[in-house]
């Protein structure tokens, strides 16, 4: 019962943050689209292709490799704070600048750019003083990244999400370096993750022998209240669920790109709805299998499913388009279940 309450609260927290990014980001993108296209669209012809998506993937792999090397050989926090600040300044600052330039078209772009940079810098400082602001900046940065890349058009966005789906599967299930990176990012409280943490006082009778043995290996609690609870047979249990900013930004990127390329509110909203179902499905898998898993594959699967519905509604006779999306969705889900079931069988 207690575990179910914790899981329900965390599910609600993560889903709410996810929906804020998807629908809030899409609303911002639609509102600021004239400004976005003015500053970005000039490059879309050159990179709106599979090659452009591959270039983005190379950038992501290079950044991941650099981050892993730094985490392995240089553990001082300063360099990580600097990297975090650069990402937030570019992504969150971009969102603020786009909104301001749309709302205040008569104001000089340079003045708005300086103002956006100052406000974003202040938020970065505030986050370092108050770590609880991490989720807010992770959400705003995800919106910025999703809008910025999505403005390059649907084909680049779709191919990029396809490539990252494959990469995410390999990075979590095979090489497992994504898990190492997530743990390091979480321990440093960097705004590259959103998280939901819950604490519950659980009576001893609800804990297994394994749970009690692991608890005894930990350092003794110093808080008098916690020590008194343990003395009376009640143990504090911490439960945490985390989601990377890429898991937030990529579905938004796809919905923004659909709006730009197809000029369709329906397609953009359906992708956002599909990604929401994909996140619920991800939470279901987490609850069922109790293992770390990549979020991008299930998100992309449901985005494909809802894209298939959109194309079927618009032109049911062109079955190659909508059926292709549905087949990709089914293939991803089957691959996930096959991997998770085989992992469960090996543990048994």
N, C-alpha and C positions, 0 to 999 in steps of 0.2 A: 504493500500500500504506500509506504513512504517513498520507495523508489519510483513508483508511478507518479506521485505528486511532483517529485524533483524533475523527472523527465518531461512532464507536462509543462511545468514552468519554463524549462529551458527550451522546449519546442516552441512555445509561444514567443519567448524573447528573441530567438534566432529568426523565426518566421517574420516577426514584426520588422526587425532590422533589414531582413532580405527584401520585404515588400516595400519598405521605404526607399531602398536603392532602386528597385525595378520601376515602381510607378512614380515615385518622386523624381527619379532621374529622367524617366521618359517625359514627364510633364515639363521639367526644366529644358530638356532637349527641344521639345516642340515650341516652347516659348522663346528660346534663344536661337532657334535655327537660322534666322537671317544673319545674325552675328557670327555664328559658327561657320556657316558656309562662306561668308565673306573672308574669314581668316584662314580657312582650311581647304576649301574645295579646290583651290588652284592646283593642289598636288594629287587629287583623287584619280586623275586619268593615269598617272604614272604608276600608282601602287594598287589600283583596284583590281587585283588579280591574285591567283594562287602564289605567284612569285612574291608579291607584296606580303601576303600572309606568312610565307616562309621566312622572309626577312624579319618580320616581327618576332617569329618564333626563335630565330637565331639570337636576337637581342635578349629575349627572355631567358634562353639557355645560358647566355654569357653572363647576365646579371645573377642568375642562380648559382653558377659556378663560382663567381667572384664572392658571393655572399657565403657560400659553403667554405671556401678557402679562408676567408676572414674569420669565420666562426671556429675553424679548426686551428688556425695558427696565430690569430690576433684577437684576443678575447676582451680587450679594453672597450668600454662602452662608447667612447667618443666617436669613433668612426661609424658605428651603427646609428647613433643619434643624427649624425650628419647625413647619412644616406636616407634616413627616415624624413628628415627636414626637407631634403631636395625633392623627394617624391610628393610630399604633402604640399610644398610650395608650388610645384608644377600642376598637380591635379586639383587640389582644393582651390588654389589661386585661380586656376583656369575657370572653374565653375563660377566663382564669385565675379570674375572679370566679365564672363559671358552674360551673366544676369544683369550686372550694372550697365554694360554697354548697350544692352537691349532696352533697359528701363530708362537710361539717360543718354539718348543718342546725340544730344547736343554738347555733351561734356567731352573734352579731349580724351582720346583713347590712352594717351600717355599718363594723364592724371588718374584715370580709372585703374590703369595697370599698377601704378605706384600705390594707390589706395588698397587694391586687392592684395598686393604683396605685403604691405604693412599689417593688414588685418590677419592674413594667413600666418605671418611671422609671429604675431601676438598669440594666435591659437597654438602654435607649436610650442612656444614658451610656456603657455598655460598648461598644455598637456604634460610637459616634463615636470611641472610643479604639482599637478593634480592628475595622476595616472588614470583616473576614472574617465577622462576625456578621450581615451583611446578609441572606443567604439565610435564616437562622434566623428573623429577625424578619419577613421577607417572608412566610414560610410561616405563622407563627403569626397574623399579621394577616389573611392570606387566609382562614384557618380562621374567624377571628372574623367577618369580613364575610360569608362564605358562610352561616354558621349564623344570624347576625342577620337577614339579609334573607330567607333561606329559611324562617324561622319564621313568615313572613306567609302562607304557603300556596302551593300549586302554581301557581295561575293567575297570580298576580302574578309569581312567579319565571319562569314560562314566557314570558309576554309581555315581561318585562324582558329576558330573554336573546335573544328574537327581535328586539327593538328594537336591542339592543347589537350583535347580529350584523350588522344592516344598517349601523349606525354604524361598526363596526370595518372593514367592507369599504370604505366611503367614505373613512374616515380614513387608511387605508393605501394604497389603490390610486388614489384620485382626488385628495383634498386633500393627502395625504401628511404632514399635520401630526403624526400619531401617530409617524412615524419621527423627526421632529425632537425631539419630546418624549422619546422613548425614549433617544435619544443624549444629551440633556441630563441626564436622570435617571441614566443610566449613568455619565457623567463626574463627577457629584456623589455617586455611590455611595449614592443614596437607596434605602430599603427598599421601593420600589414595583416592583422587578424581582427575579427570581432569575436567576442567570447561571451558566454553566459555561465556564470559560476553560482552554484547554490550550496548552502550548508544546511545540514539536517542533523538533529540530535537523535540518534538511533539507539534504542535499547539493545543490550547485549544479545538477547534471545533472537533478534532478527539477523544477526551477523553469523556468517559461517566460520568454521575453524580457521580456514585460510585467511579470511579477512582479519580475524583477531591476531593471527600470527604476523601478518604484514604490519598491522598497527603497532604491535609490540616492538618491531624492528625500528620504528621511527623514533625520533628524538622525543623525550618526555615533554608534554606541554608545560609552558611556564605560566600561562594565564591561570589565576586562582579559580576562576569560574569553570574553565574547561577541566582543570584538575579535579575539581569537586564533582563534576558530572561523570568523569571516568571512574572516580572512586565509588560512585553509586551505580555503576554498571550501565552508563549511558555514554555512547561514543560519538564524537563529532565526525560526520562524513562529508567529504567534499566531492562534488560532482561538477565536471566542467565539459562544455561543448564549445569547440572553436571552429571558425570558418574563415578561410583566407579571403583577402580582398579580391583576388582573381575570381573566386567563386561568385562574388557579388557583381564584379564588373563585366564579366564575359556575357552573361545573359542580357544585361542591359545593352551592351555593345550590339548584340544581335537584333534586339528590338528597335534600337535607334536606327541601325542600318536599314532595317526593313521599312521604317517610316520614310527615310530619305530616298531610298531607291524606288519604292513602290507608291510613295505618297498615300499610304494607307494607314489610317488609324487602326483599322480592324486587324491587319497583320501584326502591327507593333504590339497591340494590346494582347492579342492571342499568344504571341511569343512570351510576353511577360507573365500571362496566366499559366502557360505551360511550364515556365521555369519555376513558378510557385508550386505547382504540383510536383515538379522534379525535386524541389527542396523537401517537401513532405515525404516523398518516396525515399529520399536520402536518410531522413530521420527514422523512417520505418526500418531501413536496412541497419542503421546504427543500433536501434533497439533490439532487433532480432539477432544480429550476429555479434554484437558487442566487440567489434574490431574497428580500427581506423580504416577509413575507405576514402577514395577520391570522390569529390563532390561533382566535378565537371562532367564525368560520363553520364550519371543519371540526369543532371540538369540538361545536358545536350540532347539526351534521348527524348525527354518530354518536350523540349523546344521543337525537335523534329516531328514528333507526333502532332503537335498543334499546328506546325507549318503544313503538314500533310492535310489537316482538316481545312486550313485556309485555302490551299490550292484546290482541294476537292470542291469546296463551296464555289469558288470563283470559276472553275472550269473542270467539271467532273470528267469530261471526255478525255482530257489530257492526263490519262492515268499514269504515264511515266513519271510525271513530276510529283504528284501527291503520293503515289505508291512508293516511289523511291525514298521519300522522307520517312514514311511509316516503316519500311524495311530497315532503314538505318536505325531507327528508334528500337525496333524489336531486337536487332542484332546486338546493340549495346546492352540492353537489359539482360539478354541471354548470356552474354559474356560476363557480366557482373555476377549473376547468380551462379554460373558455372565456377567462377573463381572463388566466390565466397563459400559455396558448398564444398568444394575440394579442400579449401583451407580448414573448414570445420571438421571434415572427415580425418584429415591428417592429425589434428589436435586430439581427436578421440582415440 
